[in-house]
Amino acid sequence: MIQYPQPFATPLQQKDDHAQIEEVMLKIPKILEENQRLKIWLSVLQNIQLTAPREFLLQNKCQLVRFNGLETTISIPTEGCGTQAQKKSSSIEAAFRRVLGDPVKVRFEIQDS
């Protein structure tokens, strides 16, 4: 008796595979955006010339939440950190300018718990 190879997937399985592939493909731009944002953030942290602002951002686990090329939003852990963050914003903005070559307005928001 001759045995014929089985197809790799039934049409139903292929449909599920295509749906999964489409789902992953839709996530790729967001992953790339997050990766780019992380690279920018790490470069900014390295380019902050004064130690105090960099330590403040690292100790408080601040993150670059949004960036549109002109403005950026950085997370801060509590409202109480807002005053300190504002005092350090000029150093952070200067670091963005060194990294990107253009001025960037820095804003802060309390991070979600």
Buried (B, 14 or more C-beta within 10 A) or exposed (E): EEEEEEEEEEEEEEEEEEEEEEEEEEEEEEEEEEEEBEEBBEBBBEBBEBEEBBEBBEEBEBBBBEBEEEEBBBBBEEEEBEEBBEEBBEBBBBBBBBBBEEEBEBEBEEBEE
